[in-house]
Protein backbone atom coordinates (compact mmCIF):
# COMPACT_ATOMS: atom_id res chain seq x y z
CA UNK A 1 0.00 0.00 0.00
CA UNK A 2 1.29 3.43 -0.94
CA UNK A 3 -1.05 5.93 0.66
CA UNK A 4 -1.90 8.96 -1.43
CA UNK A 5 -1.59 12.42 0.06
CA UNK A 6 -4.87 14.12 0.99
CA UNK A 7 -5.33 17.45 -0.73
CA UNK A 8 -5.83 19.42 2.45
CA UNK A 9 -5.98 19.22 6.22
CA UNK A 10 -9.75 19.23 5.93
CA UNK A 11 -9.63 15.82 4.29
CA UNK A 12 -8.46 14.44 7.60
CA UNK A 13 -11.51 15.58 9.58
CA UNK A 14 -12.64 11.97 9.92
CA UNK A 15 -9.38 11.14 11.66
CA UNK A 16 -9.74 12.28 15.27
CA UNK A 17 -6.09 12.82 16.12
CA UNK A 18 -6.85 14.45 19.47
CA UNK A 19 -8.75 11.37 20.58
CA UNK A 20 -5.85 9.23 19.36
CA UNK A 21 -3.36 11.35 21.28
CA UNK A 22 -5.36 10.76 24.44
CA UNK A 23 -4.48 7.07 24.12
CA UNK A 24 -0.73 7.81 24.44
CA UNK A 25 0.09 8.88 28.02
CA UNK A 26 3.62 10.10 27.31
CA UNK A 27 2.47 12.65 24.75
CA UNK A 28 0.88 14.68 27.54
CA UNK A 29 4.16 15.38 29.36
CA UNK A 30 6.35 18.46 29.21
CA UNK A 31 10.10 18.68 28.56
CA UNK A 32 12.10 21.62 29.92
CA UNK A 33 8.81 23.27 30.75
CA UNK A 34 7.52 23.02 27.17
CA UNK A 35 4.85 20.69 25.75
CA UNK A 36 6.53 17.66 24.24
CA UNK A 37 6.60 17.47 20.44
CA UNK A 38 7.75 13.92 19.75
CA UNK A 39 9.27 13.60 16.28
CA UNK A 40 11.44 10.52 16.82
CA UNK A 41 9.09 7.65 16.08
CA UNK A 42 11.51 6.03 13.62
CA UNK A 43 13.81 5.57 16.61
CA UNK A 44 11.06 4.15 18.80
CA UNK A 45 7.33 4.74 18.75
CA UNK A 46 5.28 5.79 21.72
CA UNK A 47 2.97 3.21 23.27
CA UNK A 48 -0.79 3.46 23.68
CA UNK A 49 -2.30 2.82 27.11
CA UNK A 50 -3.76 -0.44 25.78
CA UNK A 51 -0.22 -1.78 25.33
CA UNK A 52 1.04 -0.49 28.67
CA UNK A 53 -2.02 -1.91 30.44
CA UNK A 54 -1.67 -5.30 28.77
CA UNK A 55 1.91 -5.68 29.98
CA UNK A 56 0.96 -4.53 33.48
CA UNK A 57 -2.06 -6.87 33.53
CA UNK A 58 0.09 -9.82 32.46
CA UNK A 59 2.50 -9.35 35.34
CA UNK A 60 -0.27 -8.67 37.87
CA UNK A 61 -2.64 -11.48 36.92
CA UNK A 62 -1.05 -14.08 34.60
CA UNK A 63 2.72 -14.13 35.10
CA UNK A 64 4.04 -17.61 34.36
CA UNK A 65 6.39 -19.22 31.91
CA UNK A 66 5.08 -20.46 28.57
CA UNK A 67 4.86 -24.01 27.21
CA UNK A 68 6.21 -25.50 30.44
CA UNK A 69 3.40 -25.86 32.96
CA UNK A 70 -0.06 -27.39 32.91
CA UNK A 71 -1.33 -25.21 35.75
CA UNK A 72 -3.84 -22.45 35.00
CA UNK A 73 -1.35 -19.56 34.96
CA UNK A 74 0.98 -21.39 32.59
CA UNK A 75 -1.83 -22.21 30.20
CA UNK A 76 -3.13 -18.62 30.29
CA UNK A 77 0.36 -17.23 29.65
CA UNK A 78 0.93 -19.61 26.75
CA UNK A 79 -2.44 -18.77 25.23
CA UNK A 80 -1.83 -15.00 25.43
CA UNK A 81 1.71 -15.35 24.08
CA UNK A 82 0.77 -17.60 21.17
CA UNK A 83 -2.19 -15.38 20.31
CA UNK A 84 0.32 -12.75 19.21
CA UNK A 85 1.81 -15.22 16.73
CA UNK A 86 -1.63 -15.54 15.16
CA UNK A 87 -2.03 -11.75 15.10
CA UNK A 88 1.37 -11.26 13.45
CA UNK A 89 0.58 -13.92 10.86
CA UNK A 90 -2.63 -12.07 9.98
CA UNK A 91 -0.88 -8.68 10.06
CA UNK A 92 1.58 -9.73 7.34
CA UNK A 93 -0.81 -12.19 5.60
CA UNK A 94 1.52 -15.11 6.22
CA UNK A 95 0.42 -18.47 4.76
CA UNK A 96 0.89 -20.12 8.17
CA UNK A 97 1.41 -19.07 11.79
CA UNK A 98 4.21 -21.65 11.98
CA UNK A 99 6.28 -19.48 9.64
CA UNK A 100 6.33 -16.65 12.22
CA UNK A 101 9.44 -16.78 14.43
CA UNK A 102 9.52 -14.58 17.52
CA UNK A 103 12.76 -12.57 17.85
CA UNK A 104 13.97 -9.64 19.92
CA UNK A 105 13.67 -7.43 16.84
CA UNK A 106 14.77 -7.06 13.25
CA UNK A 107 18.47 -7.22 14.14
CA UNK A 108 18.14 -10.67 15.68
CA UNK A 109 15.92 -11.79 12.82
CA UNK A 110 18.48 -10.82 10.18
CA UNK A 111 21.29 -12.43 12.15
CA UNK A 112 19.25 -15.61 12.35
CA UNK A 113 19.00 -15.71 8.56
CA UNK A 114 22.66 -14.77 8.16
CA UNK A 115 23.99 -17.57 10.35
CA UNK A 116 21.36 -20.27 9.92
CA UNK A 117 20.47 -19.84 6.24
CA UNK A 118 23.26 -17.94 4.47
CA UNK A 119 26.47 -19.05 6.19
CA UNK A 120 26.08 -22.80 5.52
CA UNK A 121 25.50 -22.04 1.83
CA UNK A 122 28.23 -19.47 1.19
CA UNK A 123 31.56 -20.26 -0.45
CA UNK A 124 34.48 -18.18 -1.73
CA UNK A 125 33.36 -16.35 -4.86
CA UNK A 126 29.73 -16.05 -3.70
CA UNK A 127 28.18 -12.66 -3.00
CA UNK A 128 25.35 -11.10 -1.03
CA UNK A 129 23.62 -8.06 -2.53
CA UNK A 130 22.51 -5.12 -0.38
CA UNK A 131 21.70 -1.49 -1.17
CA UNK A 132 23.38 1.78 -0.35
CA UNK A 133 20.56 2.84 1.99
CA UNK A 134 20.67 -0.09 4.42
CA UNK A 135 20.69 0.17 8.20
CA UNK A 136 23.76 -1.33 9.83
CA UNK A 137 21.61 -4.28 10.95
CA UNK A 138 21.24 -5.21 7.29
CA UNK A 139 24.93 -4.76 6.50
CA UNK A 140 27.06 -5.97 9.40
CA UNK A 141 25.60 -9.51 9.74
CA UNK A 142 26.28 -10.11 6.05
CA UNK A 143 29.82 -8.78 6.38
CA UNK A 144 30.43 -11.17 9.28
CA UNK A 145 29.24 -14.26 7.42
CA UNK A 146 31.14 -13.16 4.32
CA UNK A 147 34.33 -12.96 6.36
CA UNK A 148 33.75 -16.48 7.66
CA UNK A 149 32.92 -17.98 4.29
CA UNK A 150 35.12 -16.07 1.85
CA UNK A 151 32.08 -14.52 0.17
CA UNK A 152 31.83 -10.79 -0.56
CA UNK A 153 29.25 -8.03 -0.40
CA UNK A 154 27.87 -6.19 -3.44
CA UNK A 155 26.08 -2.84 -3.13
CA UNK A 156 23.27 -1.59 -5.37
CA UNK A 157 23.32 2.21 -5.93
CA UNK A 158 20.75 4.88 -5.16
CA UNK A 159 20.16 8.31 -6.72
CA UNK A 160 20.35 11.76 -5.12
CA UNK A 161 16.62 11.63 -4.32
CA UNK A 162 17.32 8.61 -2.14
CA UNK A 163 15.65 6.10 -4.44
CA UNK A 164 17.01 2.68 -5.32
CA UNK A 165 17.97 2.58 -9.02
CA UNK A 166 16.22 -0.59 -10.09
CA UNK A 167 18.08 -1.35 -13.33
CA UNK A 168 21.54 -1.55 -11.73
CA UNK A 169 20.05 -3.65 -8.90
CA UNK A 170 18.75 -6.12 -11.47
CA UNK A 171 22.05 -6.10 -13.35
CA UNK A 172 23.83 -7.03 -10.11
CA UNK A 173 21.66 -10.15 -9.69
CA UNK A 174 24.33 -12.33 -11.25
CA UNK A 175 24.75 -16.09 -10.59
CA UNK A 176 27.25 -15.44 -7.78
CA UNK A 177 24.54 -13.73 -5.67
CA UNK A 178 23.23 -16.19 -3.11
CA UNK A 179 20.92 -13.78 -1.28
CA UNK A 180 19.70 -10.19 -1.65
CA UNK A 181 18.82 -8.10 1.41
CA UNK A 182 16.87 -4.87 1.02
CA UNK A 183 15.11 -2.47 3.36
CA UNK A 184 11.41 -1.96 2.67
CA UNK A 185 11.57 1.61 4.01
CA UNK A 186 14.74 3.59 4.69
CA UNK A 187 15.05 4.66 8.31
CA UNK A 188 16.95 7.79 7.20
CA UNK A 189 15.16 8.84 4.03
CA UNK A 190 11.68 7.38 4.42
CA UNK A 191 12.01 5.94 0.90
CA UNK A 192 9.63 3.08 0.09
CA UNK A 193 11.41 0.51 -2.06
CA UNK A 194 9.55 -1.42 -4.80
CA UNK A 195 9.78 -4.77 -3.06
CA UNK A 196 7.33 -6.62 -5.30
CA UNK A 197 9.32 -5.69 -8.40
CA UNK A 198 12.63 -6.62 -6.76
CA UNK A 199 11.18 -9.93 -5.57
CA UNK A 200 10.01 -10.74 -9.07
CA UNK A 201 13.51 -10.21 -10.49
CA UNK A 202 15.08 -12.25 -7.70
CA UNK A 203 12.66 -15.14 -8.24
CA UNK A 204 13.46 -15.25 -11.95
CA UNK A 205 17.07 -15.98 -11.00
CA UNK A 206 16.42 -18.25 -8.02
CA UNK A 207 17.87 -15.72 -5.56
CA UNK A 208 16.15 -15.48 -2.16
CA UNK A 209 15.23 -11.98 -0.98
CA UNK A 210 15.26 -10.81 2.63
CA UNK A 211 13.32 -7.64 3.47
CA UNK A 212 14.04 -5.43 6.48
CA UNK A 213 10.53 -4.25 7.35
CA UNK A 214 11.37 -2.48 10.59
CA UNK A 215 10.39 0.97 9.31
CA UNK A 216 7.64 -0.23 6.98
CA UNK A 217 5.42 -2.07 9.44
CA UNK A 218 4.27 1.07 11.33
CA UNK A 219 3.16 2.79 8.11
CA UNK A 220 2.29 0.31 5.35
CA UNK A 221 0.03 -2.66 4.80
CA UNK A 222 2.36 -5.68 4.77
CA UNK A 223 1.42 -8.69 2.64
CA UNK A 224 4.30 -11.13 2.31
CA UNK A 225 2.42 -13.19 -0.24
CA UNK A 226 1.91 -10.19 -2.51
CA UNK A 227 5.45 -8.93 -1.91
CA UNK A 228 6.85 -12.30 -2.96
CA UNK A 229 9.93 -12.18 -0.73
CA UNK A 230 11.52 -15.13 1.06
CA UNK A 231 12.21 -13.53 4.45
CA UNK A 232 10.57 -10.55 6.16
CA UNK A 233 11.67 -9.05 9.48
CA UNK A 234 10.02 -6.44 11.68
CA UNK A 235 10.51 -4.80 15.07
CA UNK A 236 7.83 -4.50 17.76
CA UNK A 237 8.95 -1.31 19.47
CA UNK A 238 8.64 0.66 16.23
CA UNK A 239 5.14 -0.77 15.80
CA UNK A 240 3.83 0.80 19.05
CA UNK A 241 4.68 -2.33 21.03
CA UNK A 242 7.28 -3.05 23.74
CA UNK A 243 11.02 -3.17 23.20
CA UNK A 244 12.67 -6.57 22.88
CA UNK A 245 10.02 -7.93 20.51
CA UNK A 246 10.10 -8.67 16.81
CA UNK A 247 9.51 -11.25 14.14
CA UNK A 248 11.11 -13.16 11.33
CA UNK A 249 8.77 -14.56 8.71
CA UNK A 250 10.25 -17.01 6.23
CA UNK A 251 8.91 -19.46 3.70
CA UNK A 252 8.38 -22.86 5.23
CA UNK A 253 10.88 -24.60 2.96
CA UNK A 254 13.65 -22.28 4.15
CA UNK A 255 12.77 -22.70 7.82
CA UNK A 256 12.65 -26.49 7.54
CA UNK A 257 16.08 -26.50 5.90
CA UNK A 258 17.70 -24.12 8.39
CA UNK A 259 19.49 -25.51 11.47
CA UNK A 260 18.79 -23.91 14.84
CA UNK A 261 20.83 -20.84 15.69
CA UNK A 262 20.31 -20.83 19.47
CA UNK A 263 20.30 -24.00 21.55
CA UNK A 264 18.60 -24.64 24.87
CA UNK A 265 15.18 -25.22 26.31
CA UNK A 266 11.96 -25.34 24.30
CA UNK A 267 13.60 -25.70 20.89
CA UNK A 268 14.07 -29.44 21.33
CA UNK A 269 12.00 -32.59 20.95
CA UNK A 270 14.41 -34.87 22.81
CA UNK A 271 17.90 -34.44 24.24
CA UNK A 272 20.36 -37.29 24.74
CA UNK A 273 24.10 -37.09 25.23
CA UNK A 274 24.41 -38.93 21.95
CA UNK A 275 22.49 -36.19 20.15
CA UNK A 276 19.42 -33.98 20.11
CA UNK A 277 16.34 -33.88 17.92
CA UNK A 278 14.74 -30.50 17.47
CA UNK A 279 11.20 -29.21 17.69
CA UNK A 280 9.20 -28.33 14.61
CA UNK A 281 9.00 -24.74 13.39
CA UNK A 282 8.53 -22.15 14.77
CA UNK A 283 9.81 -23.41 18.13
CA UNK A 284 13.03 -24.81 16.65
CA UNK A 285 14.33 -21.23 16.58
CA UNK A 286 12.98 -20.03 19.95
CA UNK A 287 15.33 -21.25 22.67
CA UNK A 288 14.92 -20.16 26.28
CA UNK A 289 12.37 -18.07 28.12
CA UNK A 290 11.12 -15.33 25.80
CA UNK A 291 9.92 -11.79 26.48
CA UNK A 292 6.44 -13.09 27.25
CA UNK A 293 4.92 -9.87 28.56
CA UNK A 294 6.48 -7.96 25.69
CA UNK A 295 4.83 -10.19 23.09
CA UNK A 296 1.50 -9.92 24.89
CA UNK A 297 1.98 -6.15 24.61
CA UNK A 298 2.85 -6.45 20.93
CA UNK A 299 -0.40 -8.29 20.40
CA UNK A 300 -2.23 -5.39 22.03
CA UNK A 301 -0.38 -2.96 19.74
CA UNK A 302 -1.51 -4.91 16.67
CA UNK A 303 -5.08 -4.86 17.96
CA UNK A 304 -4.82 -1.11 18.48
CA UNK A 305 -3.49 -0.35 14.99
CA UNK A 306 -5.97 -2.68 13.33
CA UNK A 307 -8.78 -1.13 15.34
CA UNK A 308 -8.09 2.28 13.80
CA UNK A 309 -7.20 1.01 10.33
CA UNK A 310 -3.82 1.23 8.60
CA UNK A 311 -5.23 3.04 5.58
CA UNK A 312 -6.71 5.75 7.79
CA UNK A 313 -3.45 6.12 9.73
CA UNK A 314 -1.42 6.30 6.53
CA UNK A 315 -3.67 8.96 5.06
CA UNK A 316 -3.13 11.19 8.09
CA UNK A 317 0.61 10.56 8.02
CA UNK A 318 0.89 11.43 4.33
CA UNK A 319 -0.91 14.73 4.97
CA UNK A 320 1.58 15.45 7.77
CA UNK A 321 4.49 14.59 5.48
CA UNK A 322 3.25 16.95 2.76
CA UNK A 323 2.76 19.76 5.28
CA UNK A 324 6.16 19.26 6.90
CA UNK A 325 8.03 18.94 3.59
CA UNK A 326 6.47 22.07 2.14
CA UNK A 327 7.07 24.09 5.31
CA UNK A 328 10.66 22.95 5.71
CA UNK A 329 11.42 23.71 2.07
CA UNK A 330 10.80 27.38 2.84
CA UNK A 331 13.34 27.56 5.69
CA UNK A 332 16.48 29.45 4.56
CA UNK A 333 19.56 27.24 4.41
CA UNK A 334 17.64 24.02 5.11
CA UNK A 335 18.53 21.00 2.97
CA UNK A 336 16.29 17.94 2.97
CA UNK A 337 18.30 14.75 2.47
CA UNK A 338 16.38 12.40 0.22
CA UNK A 339 13.18 13.38 -1.57
CA UNK A 340 11.84 10.13 -2.98
CA UNK A 341 8.48 10.19 -4.69
CA UNK A 342 7.25 7.28 -2.55
CA UNK A 343 8.06 7.71 1.12
CA UNK A 344 6.73 7.56 4.67
CA UNK A 345 6.81 10.56 7.06
CA UNK A 346 10.55 10.56 7.76
CA UNK A 347 12.54 13.70 6.90
CA UNK A 348 16.30 13.96 7.33
CA UNK A 349 17.73 17.44 6.99
CA UNK A 350 20.59 19.83 7.64
CA UNK A 351 20.77 23.58 8.14
CA UNK A 352 23.69 25.45 6.66
CA UNK A 353 26.23 26.56 9.24
CA UNK A 354 24.76 24.53 12.11
CA UNK A 355 25.86 21.13 13.42
CA UNK A 356 23.10 18.53 13.66
CA UNK A 357 23.85 17.72 17.31
CA UNK A 358 23.79 21.40 18.30
CA UNK A 359 20.43 21.87 16.63
CA UNK A 360 19.01 18.76 18.26
CA UNK A 361 20.17 19.91 21.69
CA UNK A 362 18.62 23.35 21.27
CA UNK A 363 15.40 21.86 19.88
CA UNK A 364 15.21 19.61 22.93
CA UNK A 365 15.12 22.71 25.12
CA UNK A 366 12.14 23.84 23.04
CA UNK A 367 10.39 20.56 23.85
CA UNK A 368 11.04 19.07 20.40
CA UNK A 369 12.47 15.54 20.22
CA UNK A 370 14.31 14.81 16.96
CA UNK A 371 17.16 12.42 16.26
CA UNK A 372 20.63 13.60 15.32
CA UNK A 373 23.53 11.48 14.13
CA UNK A 374 24.29 8.88 11.48
CA UNK A 375 21.12 6.87 12.24
CA UNK A 376 23.02 3.57 12.03
CA UNK A 377 23.60 4.22 8.32
CA UNK A 378 27.23 5.25 7.90
CA UNK A 379 27.45 4.27 4.21
CA UNK A 380 24.38 6.35 3.40
CA UNK A 381 25.87 9.37 5.18
CA UNK A 382 29.02 8.88 3.13
CA UNK A 383 26.98 8.81 -0.09
CA UNK A 384 25.55 12.23 0.74
CA UNK A 385 28.90 13.55 1.97
CA UNK A 386 27.69 14.37 5.47
CA UNK A 387 28.70 13.18 8.93
CA UNK A 388 25.23 13.40 10.45
CA UNK A 389 21.73 14.72 9.88
CA UNK A 390 18.73 15.68 11.92
CA UNK A 391 15.73 13.45 11.43
CA UNK A 392 12.12 14.32 12.09
CA UNK A 393 10.07 11.14 11.98
CA UNK A 394 6.33 11.36 12.43
CA UNK A 395 3.55 8.96 13.33
CA UNK A 396 -0.23 9.08 13.21
CA UNK A 397 -0.38 10.67 16.67
CA UNK A 398 1.37 13.83 15.46
CA UNK A 399 -0.57 16.92 14.39
CA UNK A 400 -0.30 19.73 11.89
CA UNK A 401 -0.06 22.14 14.84
CA UNK A 402 2.99 20.26 16.11
CA UNK A 403 4.65 20.67 12.73
CA UNK A 404 4.02 24.42 12.86
CA UNK A 405 5.39 24.56 16.42
CA UNK A 406 8.45 22.54 15.35
CA UNK A 407 9.14 24.95 12.49
CA UNK A 408 8.77 27.92 14.83
CA UNK A 409 11.20 26.33 17.29
CA UNK A 410 13.59 25.55 14.44
CA UNK A 411 13.56 29.19 13.39
CA UNK A 412 14.36 30.30 16.94
CA UNK A 413 17.30 27.94 17.38
CA UNK A 414 18.56 28.65 13.86
CA UNK A 415 18.87 32.32 14.78
CA UNK A 416 20.76 31.41 17.94
CA UNK A 417 23.35 29.58 15.86
CA UNK A 418 23.56 32.17 13.10
N, C-alpha and C positions, 0 to 999 in steps of 0.2 A: 504494500500500500504506500503510495506517495500522496500525502494529503495535499490538496490544492489550497492556495492562500485565499481566505475570504477577502472580499473587496473592501470591507470597512469594519471598524470596531462594532458597528451596529449589527453585523451579521452574527456576532457572537452573543447576542442577547439571551439566547436559549441556554447558554453555558453560564451557570451561576457560579462564577469564580469565587465570590465572597463566601458562599456556602461551602465550597470546596476548601477554601483556606481555613475555615473553622474546624475542619477535620484534622489539621496539622498543628499540634500544640506548639511546636518550636517556632512557627512563623509569627507567633504573637509576642515574642520576646524583643527586648531592646539590646543594642550593642553600643557601648560608649555613649549611652544616653539617647541614642537615635533608634527609630524603628528599624528592625532588621529587614534588609533587602537581600534575599538569598539568591545569588546567581552563580551557584557552584554545583548544580545538580549533576553535571557530568562527572564530578569527583565522587560525590555520593548524594543520593536523593534524600529528602526528608521523609519521615514516616507518618502515615496517618494514625490516628488514635486506635483504629481497628487493629492495626498491626501491633502496636505497643500493648494494647489490652490482651491480645491473643497470647503474646509471649508471657505476660504477667500471669494470665489465667492458667497457662500450662504449668508454670512453676508452683502456683498456689494450689492447684486442684488435681493435676494429673501426673506430676513429675515422676517418671520411671524410665528405665531403659527400654529400648525397642527390641522386638524379636527375640527376647531372652526369657521372659517370664509369662506364666499363664494366669497370674493373678490379675485382678480387675484393672489396676493402674497400668500394668504393662500392656494389656490388650488395648486400653484406651489410648496410651501413648503411641503404640504401633499404628493404630487406626488413623490417628490424627496426622502422624508423620507420613504414612503411605498415601494419605489423601492428597498431599501436596504433589506427589509423583503423578497422580491422575490429573491434577489441575495443570501441571506443567505440560503434560502430554497433550492436553486439549489446547493449551495456550499456543503451542507451536505446531499443532495439528500433526503430531507424531503418529505413525502407523500403529505403534504399540507402546504401552507404558513401560514395558521391559527394556525399551531402548533409551530410557531416561536414567542417566547416572547422576546421582547427587555428588556434588563437589563443593569445595569451599569458595569457588568462584571461577571465573573464566581462566585465570592463570593456571590453577590446578588442572582444569579441564584440558587446556592445550598441552600442558606437560604430560598428562596421561596419554594423549594421542602421540606425542613426540617419542615417549619412551616405550610405550606398549605396542603402538602400531608402526611408527616410522623406523625407529632404530633397528629392529630385527630385519627390516627389509632393505636398509641402505647399504651401499657398497661404494668403494672409491669410484669416482666418475659419475655417480648419481648426483642429482640436485633437488633442492626444494625451492619453490618459487613463492616469493612474498612480494609486497608492494612497498613503495616508498613512504606510504602514509601509516604504516603499522605502528601500533603500541609496542613497547618493549616486550610485553608478554607474548606477542606473536612474532617476535624476532629471536630473542635470546634462547628459548627452548630449542629452536631449530639449529641455531649456531652450536649449541652444546652437543646435540646428537650428530651434527655434521662433523664436529671435531672427533667424536668417538669412532665414527664410521668411515671417515675419509671422503664423505660427500661434501658438497659446497652449496652455498646459497646464491640464488639469482634474484634480482630485484626488478620488478616492473615499474616503469616511470609514471609520473603524474605530470599534469600541466600547471601553469601558474595559478589557475583558478582552483587548484586543489582537487582536480578530477582525475581518476585513473584513465589513462589512454588505452583504450581497449585493444586496438590493433597490435601494438607492441606486446601487450600481455599475451595475446593469442600466439604471436610469433615466438614467444619464449616457451610455449608449451611443447617443447621438443621431447623426444623419447627418453632423454636422461632425467626428466622431471618425474619424481616419484610421488610428489604431493604438492599441491598449491594451498597456500594459507592466506586468506584475505579478510580484512575487516569489513563488516557490513556497513558500519557508520564510523567515520573517523572521529576519535575523541577530541581532536584538536580543531578540525575544520568543519565538522558536522556533515561532511560529504556522504551521501548515500551511494554506495557502489551498486552496479547492475548485476547482482548476484545470479539471477536466473540466467542471464546471457553468459556469464563466466562459467557457470555450472554446465551449461550446454556444450561449450567448447571443451571443457575438461572431460566430459563424458565421451565425446567423440574420440578422444585420445586415450581413454582408459585411465585418466589421472584423477585420483580422489581429491576433493576440495573440502578444506576445513574453513568454516566461517566463524570469525570472532564477532558475536552478536551482542557484546556487552553494552554498547551504546545504542544499539538498534532497538532492543527489547522494550525500553521505556517509551518509545515513540512510534514504532511501526507495528503493523500486523505481521506476525511471523508465521509462515507456513512452510515447513521444511519440505513437504512434498512438492509444493509449487516451486520452491527455490531450487530443488534438485541437487542440493549439496550432499556430501557424505557425512560430515561432522558439523555440529552447530553448538557453540558454547555461549552461555550467558551468565550474568552475575546478579545475585539477588539484591544486593544493597543499592544498586543503581535502578532497580525496578521497585523501589519503595518498600523493600523488605529489609530484614536484618543483615548485618555484615556476617561474613563467614558462611554464606550460602551461595549456591550456584548450580549449574547443570551442564553436563555434556550429553547431547543427543548424538547418536551414531546409528548408521544402518546396521541391522541385526547381523548381517554376514561379517561385518568388520568386528563387531563386539565379540562374536563367537570365536573369531580367529585370533583375537588379541589375548596375550597372557596377562594375568593380574600384574598391577604395578605396585600396590601395597599388599603386604601379607599380615595376617592376624586373625582376630575373631570375626565371625559373621560372614567372611568371604569364602568359607570352606564348606564342603560337604562332609569330609572325614579326614582326620589327621592321624597318621601313623609315622613312626620314626623312619619307616622305609619310604614314605612319600605321602603326599597330600592330594586329595581330589577336591576340586573347587566347586563352589555353588554356581548355579546358573546365573545369567545376566538378569537383572542389573547388579545383584549382590556380590558377584565375583569381583567387582571393582570398589566395594564399599567396606573396607576393613575398619574395625574399631568402632567405638561409640561416636556417633555423628553429632552434629549441632541440632539436636532434636527440636528444641524450642525455636531455634532460628528458622528451621524449615516449616514448622507450624506457622510462624509469623509470615514466611514467604507465601504460604497458602492464603493467608488473610490478605496479603498485598495483591495477589492475583484476583481474589474475589472483589477487592475494592476497585481495581482498574477495570475489570470486566463489568462491574456494576454501573460504572459511568459510561463506558464505551470508548474503545480506542479511537474510533473515527472522530468522535466528538472531542476527545482530548487533543488529537492531532490537529484538528481544525483550529482550535484555540491557540495551540503552540505556533502554528504557521502564521497566524495573524500577529502574534507577538514577535516572531522572527522578522516579518516584513516591517513592522513598526520600528524595531530596534535597528535593523540594517539601514533603513532610510534615515533615521535620526542620527546614527553614528556617522554616516557618510557626510553629514553636514558639519562635523566637528573639525575645525582647522588642525591640520597636522596629523589626523588620525588615519591609520592605514589598517584596513581589514585584511587579515591573512586568510586567503581562501574564499572564493565566492562562487562555489559550485551552483549549478542550476537546481539540482536536487539536493536538499540538505535538511537537517533537523535544526532546532534552535540552539546552535552552538556557534559563537562568534569569537574568534581569536583576533587580537588587534594590538597595535602599538601606537604610541603617540610620540611624534618627533621630539627629540631632546629630553625625553623622560625615560628612566629605567622602569621596566615592568614591575619589579619588586617595590620600588618606591611608590609607584602609583597604587599598587595593591594595598600597601600599608596605609597610605593616606585615605584611600577609599574605605578601608576598614573603619577608620575613625569617623567616617560619615555613615556608618551602619551598613555599608555595601560589602557583601562577601563575593569576591571574584578570585579566580585562581591565577597565580603568576608562576612562571617557570617554563620548563621544557615539556611538561605534561607527559612524561615517560615516552617521548617521541624524539629522541636526539637526531636520528637521521632526517626526520621531517624538518626540524629546525635548521639543520645544515642545508637542506634544499632551498629554503627561503633566505638563507644567509643571516639568520638571527640567532641569538643565544637563548632568548626566552620571549614569551608573549604573555599578555593578559588574556584571560578567557572568561567570557560571560556565557554561562550555559543555563538555559531556562527550562522550566517544566510547566505543566498545566496549571500549577498553583500560583504562578506569577501573573502579574497584571500589567496593563498598559500604563497605569499610574506609576508603578514601580520602575518601569523603563524610563519614564520622564524624570523621576526622582534620581535615578542612576545617572542619566545624562547631565542633570543639574549638578550632582555631586562631582562628576567627572570634570565639568567645566571649572568648578571651584578648585579642585586639586591641581588641575592643569595650570591654572594661573599661579598657584603657589610654587610650581616647579619651573615656571617660565623665567 
